Amino acid sequence: MNTTELKSQRRFSRAPGPGQSQSGFTLIEVLISVLVLLVGTLGVVGMQMLSLQSNQGAYYRSQAVYIASEILDAMRANPTGAASYVGTYPEDTPGGTVTVPADPSCQETLTGCTPQQAAAQDLHFWSRHFMDVEGLVGDTYRPSIPNGRTIISADGNEYTVQVFWTERVFDNTVAADGSNTRSLLEQAVTLTTVLTP
């Protein structure tokens, strides 16, 4: 054995003595570093999940404002038939089915639509936000907001549109909805306008 091999064997085989520094990491140091990195990563993942929830909630809220504004604009365009818009959409019938106003198909006639027919037509096509009014097959239809419904009410010339939807929020308050960390919560947007016929 030459002296170089002997020196390298001694260097790796003995523990550092007094006054000598140890180079490298011990297994405990590596495990602690991994643990700190893991805790930091979990914190970042938690913030990302909260951010996604907030973004989804903001998207649903903006969709609800758009839906309410859309029907209010239709009502402003048809102030004579504004009272015909009042109701709950989609409407639950006693048989358990959900319905929307039928399309009166009055645009194809020579006389056109009456204000009440125009309101029914507006409501029929506007209901696309909540249910499949065209009868699309399979997964081609998606509602604008989950479990959406609307209540349009009137108090004299003041008309109010309330749009409701459900979304999942991160909490652990309601385990009965199938999750002990995310609960279904009903949200709402309310817009009001005054219409003069």
ChimeraX commands (.cxc) that place a marker at each C-alpha (Angstrom):
marker #1 position 0.00,0.00,0.00 radius 0.5
marker #1 position 1.38,3.38,-0.85 radius 0.5
marker #1 position 1.25,6.38,1.46 radius 0.5
marker #1 position -1.50,8.18,-0.46 radius 0.5
marker #1 position -3.93,5.28,0.04 radius 0.5
marker #1 position -3.01,5.06,3.68 radius 0.5
marker #1 position -3.65,8.76,4.24 radius 0.5
marker #1 position -7.06,8.57,2.56 radius 0.5
marker #1 position -8.04,5.57,4.69 radius 0.5
marker #1 position -7.06,7.38,7.85 radius 0.5
marker #1 position -8.88,10.53,6.82 radius 0.5
marker #1 position -12.22,8.70,6.43 radius 0.5
marker #1 position -11.86,6.23,9.25 radius 0.5
marker #1 position -11.27,8.43,12.22 radius 0.5
marker #1 position -13.53,10.91,13.99 radius 0.5
marker #1 position -12.42,14.51,14.23 radius 0.5
marker #1 position -10.34,15.24,17.24 radius 0.5
marker #1 position -10.15,18.33,19.41 radius 0.5
marker #1 position -9.37,21.43,17.42 radius 0.5
marker #1 position -10.43,19.81,14.14 radius 0.5
marker #1 position -13.69,20.76,12.39 radius 0.5
marker #1 position -16.14,18.27,10.99 radius 0.5
marker #1 position -17.20,18.67,7.37 radius 0.5
marker #1 position -20.50,17.48,5.90 radius 0.5
marker #1 position -23.99,17.02,7.40 radius 0.5
marker #1 position -25.31,14.52,9.87 radius 0.5
marker #1 position -28.51,12.62,9.25 radius 0.5
marker #1 position -30.32,14.60,11.99 radius 0.5
marker #1 position -29.43,17.90,10.31 radius 0.5
marker #1 position -30.74,16.64,6.97 radius 0.5
marker #1 position -34.00,15.42,8.55 radius 0.5
marker #1 position -34.56,18.75,10.31 radius 0.5
marker #1 position -33.93,20.61,7.05 radius 0.5
marker #1 position -36.46,18.40,5.22 radius 0.5
marker #1 position -38.99,18.95,8.00 radius 0.5
marker #1 position -38.61,22.74,7.82 radius 0.5
marker #1 position -38.94,22.62,4.03 radius 0.5
marker #1 position -42.06,20.43,4.32 radius 0.5
marker #1 position -43.75,22.78,6.79 radius 0.5
marker #1 position -43.05,25.73,4.49 radius 0.5
marker #1 position -44.40,23.85,1.48 radius 0.5
marker #1 position -47.60,22.95,3.34 radius 0.5
marker #1 position -48.09,26.61,4.21 radius 0.5
marker #1 position -47.71,27.61,0.57 radius 0.5
marker #1 position -50.19,24.90,-0.51 radius 0.5
marker #1 position -52.70,26.11,2.08 radius 0.5
marker #1 position -52.41,29.69,0.84 radius 0.5
marker #1 position -52.85,28.48,-2.74 radius 0.5
marker #1 position -56.04,26.59,-1.83 radius 0.5
marker #1 position -57.44,29.69,-0.09 radius 0.5
marker #1 position -56.55,31.78,-3.12 radius 0.5
marker #1 position -58.31,29.34,-5.45 radius 0.5
marker #1 position -61.43,29.44,-3.27 radius 0.5
marker #1 position -61.42,33.24,-3.26 radius 0.5
marker #1 position -60.97,33.36,-7.03 radius 0.5
marker #1 position -63.82,30.88,-7.57 radius 0.5
marker #1 position -66.08,32.86,-5.24 radius 0.5
marker #1 position -65.25,36.10,-7.05 radius 0.5
marker #1 position -66.00,34.44,-10.39 radius 0.5
marker #1 position -69.42,33.21,-9.19 radius 0.5
marker #1 position -70.22,36.63,-7.75 radius 0.5
marker #1 position -69.33,38.39,-11.02 radius 0.5
marker #1 position -71.45,35.86,-12.94 radius 0.5
marker #1 position -74.38,36.52,-10.58 radius 0.5
marker #1 position -74.07,40.28,-11.08 radius 0.5
marker #1 position -73.99,39.74,-14.85 radius 0.5
marker #1 position -77.07,37.48,-14.71 radius 0.5
marker #1 position -79.03,40.00,-12.61 radius 0.5
marker #1 position -77.95,42.90,-14.83 radius 0.5
marker #1 position -78.94,41.02,-17.95 radius 0.5
marker #1 position -82.56,40.51,-16.87 radius 0.5
marker #1 position -82.78,44.06,-15.49 radius 0.5
marker #1 position -81.66,45.35,-18.90 radius 0.5
marker #1 position -84.38,43.26,-20.55 radius 0.5
marker #1 position -86.91,44.71,-18.11 radius 0.5
marker #1 position -85.73,48.26,-18.89 radius 0.5
marker #1 position -86.22,47.52,-22.60 radius 0.5
marker #1 position -89.77,46.26,-21.89 radius 0.5
marker #1 position -91.10,48.51,-19.08 radius 0.5
marker #1 position -94.74,47.91,-20.09 radius 0.5
marker #1 position -94.35,44.18,-19.46 radius 0.5
marker #1 position -92.13,44.54,-16.37 radius 0.5
marker #1 position -94.72,42.98,-14.08 radius 0.5
marker #1 position -94.57,39.79,-16.18 radius 0.5
marker #1 position -90.97,39.22,-15.10 radius 0.5
marker #1 position -91.86,38.84,-11.40 radius 0.5
marker #1 position -91.39,35.28,-10.11 radius 0.5
marker #1 position -88.90,32.60,-9.10 radius 0.5
marker #1 position -86.71,31.06,-11.80 radius 0.5
marker #1 position -86.25,28.21,-12.38 radius 0.5
marker #1 position -89.58,27.39,-10.83 radius 0.5
marker #1 position -90.17,24.26,-8.75 radius 0.5
marker #1 position -93.46,22.62,-9.67 radius 0.5
marker #1 position -95.51,20.39,-7.34 radius 0.5
marker #1 position -94.40,17.31,-9.31 radius 0.5
marker #1 position -90.79,17.95,-8.37 radius 0.5
marker #1 position -89.65,19.08,-11.82 radius 0.5
marker #1 position -87.99,22.40,-12.45 radius 0.5
marker #1 position -89.43,24.57,-15.20 radius 0.5
marker #1 position -88.79,27.86,-16.96 radius 0.5
marker #1 position -91.23,29.95,-18.99 radius 0.5
marker #1 position -91.91,28.50,-22.43 radius 0.5
marker #1 position -90.71,30.30,-25.54 radius 0.5
marker #1 position -93.83,31.94,-27.05 radius 0.5
marker #1 position -92.14,32.02,-30.49 radius 0.5
marker #1 position -93.81,35.33,-31.20 radius 0.5
marker #1 position -90.94,36.82,-33.18 radius 0.5
marker #1 position -91.87,34.75,-36.23 radius 0.5
marker #1 position -95.42,36.16,-36.38 radius 0.5
marker #1 position -96.42,39.22,-38.38 radius 0.5
marker #1 position -97.82,40.98,-35.34 radius 0.5
marker #1 position -94.68,40.47,-33.23 radius 0.5
marker #1 position -94.64,40.03,-29.47 radius 0.5
marker #1 position -96.85,41.63,-26.88 radius 0.5
marker #1 position -95.00,43.02,-23.83 radius 0.5
marker #1 position -96.03,39.91,-21.84 radius 0.5
marker #1 position -94.83,37.57,-24.62 radius 0.5
marker #1 position -91.56,39.50,-24.87 radius 0.5
marker #1 position -91.11,39.05,-21.10 radius 0.5
marker #1 position -91.77,35.29,-21.39 radius 0.5
marker #1 position -89.29,35.04,-24.25 radius 0.5
marker #1 position -86.66,37.02,-22.34 radius 0.5
marker #1 position -87.12,34.80,-19.28 radius 0.5
marker #1 position -86.96,31.62,-21.38 radius 0.5
marker #1 position -83.63,32.47,-22.97 radius 0.5
marker #1 position -82.26,34.09,-19.81 radius 0.5
marker #1 position -82.95,30.83,-17.93 radius 0.5
marker #1 position -80.02,29.25,-19.81 radius 0.5
marker #1 position -77.90,30.45,-16.93 radius 0.5
marker #1 position -79.65,27.98,-14.62 radius 0.5
marker #1 position -80.80,25.02,-16.71 radius 0.5
marker #1 position -80.60,23.44,-20.12 radius 0.5
marker #1 position -83.50,25.06,-22.01 radius 0.5
marker #1 position -82.30,23.84,-25.43 radius 0.5
marker #1 position -82.22,20.17,-24.46 radius 0.5
marker #1 position -78.50,19.64,-25.05 radius 0.5
marker #1 position -77.38,16.06,-24.62 radius 0.5
marker #1 position -74.64,14.80,-22.33 radius 0.5
marker #1 position -71.95,17.03,-20.86 radius 0.5
marker #1 position -72.34,19.89,-23.33 radius 0.5
marker #1 position -74.37,22.07,-20.96 radius 0.5
marker #1 position -72.92,23.78,-17.89 radius 0.5
marker #1 position -74.90,26.27,-15.77 radius 0.5
marker #1 position -73.34,29.70,-15.25 radius 0.5
marker #1 position -73.43,29.28,-11.47 radius 0.5
marker #1 position -73.91,26.12,-9.39 radius 0.5
marker #1 position -77.45,25.50,-8.11 radius 0.5
marker #1 position -78.44,28.94,-9.37 radius 0.5
marker #1 position -81.89,30.39,-8.88 radius 0.5
marker #1 position -83.40,33.85,-9.03 radius 0.5
marker #1 position -86.23,35.71,-7.36 radius 0.5
marker #1 position -87.58,38.78,-9.16 radius 0.5
marker #1 position -89.89,40.88,-7.01 radius 0.5
marker #1 position -91.66,44.21,-7.35 radius 0.5
marker #1 position -92.65,46.91,-4.91 radius 0.5
marker #1 position -94.51,49.48,-6.98 radius 0.5
marker #1 position -92.09,50.58,-9.71 radius 0.5
marker #1 position -89.06,49.23,-7.81 radius 0.5
marker #1 position -87.90,45.86,-9.09 radius 0.5
marker #1 position -85.40,43.67,-7.25 radius 0.5
marker #1 position -83.48,40.74,-8.70 radius 0.5
marker #1 position -81.85,38.33,-6.25 radius 0.5
marker #1 position -79.51,35.68,-7.67 radius 0.5
marker #1 position -78.58,32.75,-5.41 radius 0.5
marker #1 position -75.95,30.06,-5.85 radius 0.5
marker #1 position -74.03,27.59,-3.71 radius 0.5
marker #1 position -70.30,27.27,-3.38 radius 0.5
marker #1 position -67.94,25.26,-1.21 radius 0.5
marker #1 position -65.93,27.13,1.38 radius 0.5
marker #1 position -63.05,25.86,3.48 radius 0.5
marker #1 position -64.23,25.38,7.03 radius 0.5
marker #1 position -65.31,22.52,9.24 radius 0.5
marker #1 position -68.67,23.77,10.45 radius 0.5
marker #1 position -71.03,21.45,8.58 radius 0.5
marker #1 position -69.99,17.80,8.34 radius 0.5
marker #1 position -73.47,16.76,7.17 radius 0.5
marker #1 position -72.80,17.99,3.62 radius 0.5
marker #1 position -70.29,15.23,2.91 radius 0.5
marker #1 position -67.09,16.95,3.95 radius 0.5
marker #1 position -65.57,17.82,7.29 radius 0.5
marker #1 position -63.35,20.54,5.81 radius 0.5
marker #1 position -65.46,22.14,3.05 radius 0.5
marker #1 position -69.07,23.20,3.54 radius 0.5
marker #1 position -71.73,24.26,1.05 radius 0.5
marker #1 position -72.71,27.87,1.55 radius 0.5
marker #1 position -75.49,29.73,-0.24 radius 0.5
marker #1 position -74.43,33.11,-1.56 radius 0.5
marker #1 position -76.60,35.88,-3.02 radius 0.5
marker #1 position -76.39,39.06,-5.07 radius 0.5
marker #1 position -79.21,41.62,-5.04 radius 0.5
marker #1 position -79.73,44.38,-7.61 radius 0.5
marker #1 position -82.61,46.87,-7.56 radius 0.5
marker #1 position -83.86,49.34,-10.13 radius 0.5
marker #1 position -86.83,51.65,-10.61 radius 0.5
marker #1 position -88.79,51.24,-13.86 radius 0.5
marker #1 position -91.36,53.68,-15.17 radius 0.5
marker #1 position -93.75,52.34,-17.82 radius 0.5
marker link #1:1,2 radius 0.2
marker link #1:2,3 radius 0.2
marker link #1:3,4 radius 0.2
marker link #1:4,5 radius 0.2
marker link #1:5,6 radius 0.2
marker link #1:6,7 radius 0.2
marker link #1:7,8 radius 0.2
marker link #1:8,9 radius 0.2
marker link #1:9,10 radius 0.2
marker link #1:10,11 radius 0.2
marker link #1:11,12 radius 0.2
marker link #1:12,13 radius 0.2
marker link #1:13,14 radius 0.2
marker link #1:14,15 radius 0.2
marker link #1:15,16 radius 0.2
marker link #1:16,17 radius 0.2
marker link #1:17,18 radius 0.2
marker link #1:18,19 radius 0.2
marker link #1:19,20 radius 0.2
marker link #1:20,21 radius 0.2
marker link #1:21,22 radius 0.2
marker link #1:22,23 radius 0.2
marker link #1:23,24 radius 0.2
marker link #1:24,25 radius 0.2
marker link #1:25,26 radius 0.2
marker link #1:26,27 radius 0.2
marker link #1:27,28 radius 0.2
marker link #1:28,29 radius 0.2
marker link #1:29,30 radius 0.2
marker link #1:30,31 radius 0.2
marker link #1:31,32 radius 0.2
marker link #1:32,33 radius 0.2
marker link #1:33,34 radius 0.2
marker link #1:34,35 radius 0.2
marker link #1:35,36 radius 0.2
marker link #1:36,37 radius 0.2
marker link #1:37,38 radius 0.2
marker link #1:38,39 radius 0.2
marker link #1:39,40 radius 0.2
marker link #1:40,41 radius 0.2
marker link #1:41,42 radius 0.2
marker link #1:42,43 radius 0.2
marker link #1:43,44 radius 0.2
marker link #1:44,45 radius 0.2
marker link #1:45,46 radius 0.2
marker link #1:46,47 radius 0.2
marker link #1:47,48 radius 0.2
marker link #1:48,49 radius 0.2
marker link #1:49,50 radius 0.2
marker link #1:50,51 radius 0.2
marker link #1:51,52 radius 0.2
marker link #1:52,53 radius 0.2
marker link #1:53,54 radius 0.2
marker link #1:54,55 radius 0.2
marker link #1:55,56 radius 0.2
marker link #1:56,57 radius 0.2
marker link #1:57,58 radius 0.2
marker link #1:58,59 radius 0.2
marker link #1:59,60 radius 0.2
marker link #1:60,61 radius 0.2
marker link #1:61,62 radius 0.2
marker link #1:62,63 radius 0.2
marker link #1:63,64 radius 0.2
marker link #1:64,65 radius 0.2
marker link #1:65,66 radius 0.2
marker link #1:66,67 radius 0.2
marker link #1:67,68 radius 0.2
marker link #1:68,69 radius 0.2
marker link #1:69,70 radius 0.2
marker link #1:70,71 radius 0.2
marker link #1:71,72 radius 0.2
marker link #1:72,73 radius 0.2
marker link #1:73,74 radius 0.2
marker link #1:74,75 radius 0.2
marker link #1:75,76 radius 0.2
marker link #1:76,77 radius 0.2
marker link #1:77,78 radius 0.2
marker link #1:78,79 radius 0.2
marker link #1:79,80 radius 0.2
marker link #1:80,81 radius 0.2
marker link #1:81,82 radius 0.2
marker link #1:82,83 radius 0.2
marker link #1:83,84 radius 0.2
marker link #1:84,85 radius 0.2
marker link #1:85,86 radius 0.2
marker link #1:86,87 radius 0.2
marker link #1:87,88 radius 0.2
marker link #1:88,89 radius 0.2
marker link #1:89,90 radius 0.2
marker link #1:90,91 radius 0.2
marker link #1:91,92 radius 0.2
marker link #1:92,93 radius 0.2
marker link #1:93,94 radius 0.2
marker link #1:94,95 radius 0.2
marker link #1:95,96 radius 0.2
marker link #1:96,97 radius 0.2
marker link #1:97,98 radius 0.2
marker link #1:98,99 radius 0.2
marker link #1:99,100 radius 0.2
marker link #1:100,101 radius 0.2
marker link #1:101,102 radius 0.2
marker link #1:102,103 radius 0.2
marker link #1:103,104 radius 0.2
marker link #1:104,105 radius 0.2
marker link #1:105,106 radius 0.2
marker link #1:106,107 radius 0.2
marker link #1:107,108 radius 0.2
marker link #1:108,109 radius 0.2
marker link #1:109,110 radius 0.2
marker link #1:110,111 radius 0.2
marker link #1:111,112 radius 0.2
marker link #1:112,113 radius 0.2
marker link #1:113,114 radius 0.2
marker link #1:114,115 radius 0.2
marker link #1:115,116 radius 0.2
marker link #1:116,117 radius 0.2
marker link #1:117,118 radius 0.2
marker link #1:118,119 radius 0.2
marker link #1:119,120 radius 0.2
marker link #1:120,121 radius 0.2
marker link #1:121,122 radius 0.2
marker link #1:122,123 radius 0.2
marker link #1:123,124 radius 0.2
marker link #1:124,125 radius 0.2
marker link #1:125,126 radius 0.2
marker link #1:126,127 radius 0.2
marker link #1:127,128 radius 0.2
marker link #1:128,129 radius 0.2
marker link #1:129,130 radius 0.2
marker link #1:130,131 radius 0.2
marker link #1:131,132 radius 0.2
marker link #1:132,133 radius 0.2
marker link #1:133,134 radius 0.2
marker link #1:134,135 radius 0.2
marker link #1:135,136 radius 0.2
marker link #1:136,137 radius 0.2
marker link #1:137,138 radius 0.2
marker link #1:138,139 radius 0.2
marker link #1:139,140 radius 0.2
marker link #1:140,141 radius 0.2
marker link #1:141,142 radius 0.2
marker link #1:142,143 radius 0.2
marker link #1:143,144 radius 0.2
marker link #1:144,145 radius 0.2
marker link #1:145,146 radius 0.2
marker link #1:146,147 radius 0.2
marker link #1:147,148 radius 0.2
marker link #1:148,149 radius 0.2
marker link #1:149,150 radius 0.2
marker link #1:150,151 radius 0.2
marker link #1:151,152 radius 0.2
marker link #1:152,153 radius 0.2
marker link #1:153,154 radius 0.2
marker link #1:154,155 radius 0.2
marker link #1:155,156 radius 0.2
marker link #1:156,157 radius 0.2
marker link #1:157,158 radius 0.2
marker link #1:158,159 radius 0.2
marker link #1:159,160 radius 0.2
marker link #1:160,161 radius 0.2
marker link #1:161,162 radius 0.2
marker link #1:162,163 radius 0.2
marker link #1:163,164 radius 0.2
marker link #1:164,165 radius 0.2
marker link #1:165,166 radius 0.2
marker link #1:166,167 radius 0.2
marker link #1:167,168 radius 0.2
marker link #1:168,169 radius 0.2
marker link #1:169,170 radius 0.2
marker link #1:170,171 radius 0.2
marker link #1:171,172 radius 0.2
marker link #1:172,173 radius 0.2
marker link #1:173,174 radius 0.2
marker link #1:174,175 radius 0.2
marker link #1:175,176 radius 0.2
marker link #1:176,177 radius 0.2
marker link #1:177,178 radius 0.2
marker link #1:178,179 radius 0.2
marker link #1:179,180 radius 0.2
marker link #1:180,181 radius 0.2
marker link #1:181,182 radius 0.2
marker link #1:182,183 radius 0.2
marker link #1:183,184 radius 0.2
marker link #1:184,185 radius 0.2
marker link #1:185,186 radius 0.2
marker link #1:186,187 radius 0.2
marker link #1:187,188 radius 0.2
marker link #1:188,189 radius 0.2
marker link #1:189,190 radius 0.2
marker link #1:190,191 radius 0.2
marker link #1:191,192 radius 0.2
marker link #1:192,193 radius 0.2
marker link #1:193,194 radius 0.2
marker link #1:194,195 radius 0.2
marker link #1:195,196 radius 0.2
marker link #1:196,197 radius 0.2
view
